[in-house]
Amino acid sequence: MSDLLRRGMLRLSGRPCPALLSIPGIHQQPFYSQKDLPLPLWNALSSLASSHLVILEDYERLLRAFPEGDYSEESEHKRLHRGSWVWHSAVQRGVWSSQFAQCAPGTAALLGGVPGLMTGGLPWAYSFFSNLKSGADISPHYGPTNTRLRVHIPLKVPQGDLGIVCSDERRNWALGEPLVFDDSFAHATWNHSKEDRLVLLLDVWNPCITPEERGEVEGLFKKAKREGWLK
């Protein structure tokens, strides 16, 4: 039994199992809709989703300037997927990308207006264009913390066999509609269609985490970096 616990083999797909930091006692569910989120947050996400044509223009500009993207720097993710998965990042490990702001100013401004957008140097705070190429899939895995919700803003959604499963609940993407989920539950994504699937991904604070608690979490990781415990 102790060996099973050490290797994490008792994780259950129907329960959240964050790999790094868990705050006990907060409400969690696999997917979130308008009724589950604060109105200012939902309105900001809806504004992003309704601006998908403008955001696509920014993406095409980024793609011309940086065709390879920046996923190669994220080697710890590579074991999770088969096929090609291309990133163009606005926020990596809680830090804004200056090149993103230059090439995609409209999208950067929209992201900056999202209440609770995760930044603050947190190692699990990301925002990026996520292009899951035709034939690719991302294996089931758990996110690092229950303090965040992950948001997909659909930009290109092909016809065919593609989707996302979180805690055994399946969803698909629809243009104009934000998709919000808690990735501390086991989740997986696939694109077995004949075209690429493109979303703008962003991480926001779980609304159950208070502003004071957010400050404490950010302070903890700032101290860890100062002390050399975290790169």
C-alpha positions in Angstrom: 0.0 0.0 0.0 2.8 2.5 0.9 4.5 1.8 -2.5 1.2 2.5 -4.3 0.9 5.8 -2.5 4.4 6.8 -3.3 3.9 6.2 -7.0 0.5 8.0 -7.0 -1.3 4.9 -8.3 -4.4 5.5 -6.1 -5.4 8.7 -8.0 -9.0 8.4 -9.1 -10.3 10.1 -12.3 -13.4 11.4 -10.6 -11.5 13.2 -7.9 -9.2 16.2 -8.1 -5.6 15.2 -7.5 -3.4 18.3 -7.9 0.3 17.4 -8.2 1.9 20.4 -6.4 -0.4 22.6 -4.3 -3.9 21.9 -2.9 -6.0 24.2 -0.7 -8.5 22.1 1.2 -12.1 22.8 1.6 -12.8 24.8 -1.6 -15.6 23.9 -4.0 -14.5 22.0 -7.2 -16.2 20.6 -10.2 -14.9 19.5 -13.6 -16.6 22.1 -15.9 -17.9 25.6 -15.2 -20.6 27.5 -17.0 -21.9 31.1 -16.6 -24.0 30.3 -13.5 -20.8 28.9 -11.7 -18.6 32.0 -12.1 -18.6 35.6 -11.0 -20.3 37.8 -13.5 -17.3 40.1 -14.2 -15.1 37.0 -15.0 -17.8 35.4 -17.2 -18.3 38.7 -19.1 -14.6 39.1 -19.7 -14.3 35.5 -21.0 -17.4 36.0 -23.2 -15.8 39.2 -24.6 -12.7 37.2 -25.5 -14.8 34.5 -27.1 -16.8 36.9 -29.2 -13.6 38.6 -30.3 -12.2 35.4 -31.9 -11.8 37.0 -35.4 -9.6 39.8 -34.0 -7.7 37.3 -31.9 -7.1 35.1 -34.9 -5.5 38.1 -36.7 -3.1 38.5 -33.8 -2.3 34.8 -34.0 -1.5 34.9 -37.7 0.8 37.8 -37.0 2.6 35.8 -34.3 2.8 32.8 -36.5 4.5 34.7 -39.3 7.0 36.2 -36.8 7.6 33.0 -34.8 6.5 30.0 -36.9 8.0 27.4 -34.5 6.3 28.8 -31.4 7.8 28.4 -28.0 6.6 24.9 -26.9 10.2 23.5 -27.2 11.0 25.2 -23.9 8.4 23.2 -22.1 10.0 19.8 -22.2 8.1 18.5 -19.1 4.9 18.5 -21.1 6.3 16.4 -24.0 5.7 13.0 -22.3 2.0 13.8 -22.2 1.2 13.9 -25.9 1.5 12.2 -29.2 1.6 14.2 -32.4 2.3 18.0 -32.8 1.2 20.6 -30.2 2.4 24.2 -30.9 2.3 27.0 -28.4 2.6 30.8 -28.8 2.8 32.1 -25.2 1.5 35.3 -23.7 2.3 34.2 -20.1 4.7 31.5 -19.1 5.2 30.5 -15.5 3.4 33.7 -14.5 5.6 36.1 -16.5 4.3 38.1 -19.5 6.0 37.7 -22.9 7.2 41.0 -24.4 7.2 39.6 -27.9 3.5 38.5 -27.5 2.5 42.0 -26.5 4.3 43.4 -29.5 2.8 41.0 -32.1 -0.6 40.5 -30.5 -1.5 43.8 -28.8 -5.2 43.4 -29.1 -5.2 39.9 -27.5 -2.8 41.1 -24.8 -5.1 43.9 -23.9 -8.1 41.6 -23.7 -6.2 39.1 -21.6 -5.1 41.9 -19.3 -8.7 42.8 -18.7 -9.7 39.3 -17.4 -10.3 39.5 -13.6 -8.2 37.0 -11.8 -5.9 36.2 -14.7 -3.0 34.2 -13.2 0.4 35.9 -13.4 2.5 36.9 -10.3 5.4 34.6 -11.2 3.5 31.5 -10.3 5.0 28.4 -11.9 1.6 27.1 -13.1 0.3 30.3 -14.5 0.0 30.2 -18.4 -1.7 31.8 -21.3 -0.9 30.8 -24.9 -2.3 30.0 -28.3 -2.7 26.2 -28.2 -2.6 24.6 -31.6 -3.3 20.8 -31.4 -2.5 19.6 -34.8 -4.4 17.0 -36.8 -3.9 13.5 -35.4 -2.5 14.7 -32.0 -3.8 13.8 -28.5 -2.8 14.7 -25.0 -2.9 11.8 -22.5 -4.9 11.9 -19.3 -3.1 13.9 -16.6 -3.7 16.1 -13.5 -2.9 19.8 -13.2 -0.5 21.0 -10.5 -3.0 22.9 -8.3 -6.6 23.4 -7.4 -6.2 27.1 -7.1 -6.7 27.7 -10.9 -9.3 27.1 -13.5 -8.2 26.6 -17.1 -10.1 28.4 -19.9 -10.2 27.6 -23.6 -11.3 30.3 -26.0 -12.1 28.5 -29.3 -10.6 30.0 -32.5 -10.5 27.1 -34.9 -12.8 24.1 -34.4 -12.8 21.5 -37.2 -15.4 18.9 -37.9 -14.6 15.4 -36.9 -13.4 13.4 -33.9 -12.0 15.8 -31.4 -12.9 16.9 -27.8 -11.9 17.1 -24.2 -12.7 14.9 -21.2 -12.4 16.0 -17.6 -13.4 13.6 -14.8 -15.2 11.4 -17.3 -17.3 14.3 -18.6 -16.9 15.1 -22.3 -17.1 18.5 -24.0 -16.3 20.0 -27.4 -15.4 23.5 -28.4 -17.8 26.0 -30.0 -16.9 29.3 -31.5 -18.1 32.2 -29.4 -18.3 30.1 -26.2 -15.6 29.9 -23.5 -14.9 26.5 -22.2 -13.9 26.5 -18.5 -12.6 23.5 -16.5 -10.7 22.5 -13.4 -7.6 20.7 -14.6 -6.8 19.3 -11.2 -9.2 16.5 -12.2 -7.9 13.9 -14.7 -8.4 15.3 -18.2 -7.4 14.5 -21.7 -7.7 16.1 -25.2 -7.6 14.7 -28.7 -7.8 15.9 -32.3 -8.4 13.1 -34.7 -9.9 15.3 -37.3 -8.2 16.3 -40.6 -7.5 19.9 -39.5 -5.9 21.8 -36.6 -7.7 22.8 -33.5 -6.7 26.2 -32.1 -7.7 27.8 -28.8 -6.5 30.6 -26.7 -5.7 29.1 -23.3 -5.6 31.1 -20.1 -5.4 30.3 -16.4 -7.5 32.2 -13.9 -7.8 31.9 -10.1 -10.5 29.6 -8.8 -13.1 32.1 -7.6 -13.2 30.3 -4.2 -9.7 31.5 -3.5 -9.9 34.9 -1.8 -7.7 37.9 -2.7 -5.9 37.5 0.6 -5.2 33.8 -0.2 -4.0 34.7 -3.7 -1.5 37.1 -2.1 -0.3 34.4 0.3 0.2 31.9 -2.5 2.1 34.4 -4.7 4.2 35.4 -1.7 5.1 31.8 -0.9 6.5 31.2 -4.4 8.3 34.6 -4.6 10.1 33.6 -1.4 10.9 30.2 -2.8 12.5 31.9 -5.8 14.4 34.3 -3.6 15.7 31.5 -1.4 16.7 29.4 -4.5 14.2 26.6 -3.8 12.5 27.2 -7.1 14.0 28.2 -10.4 
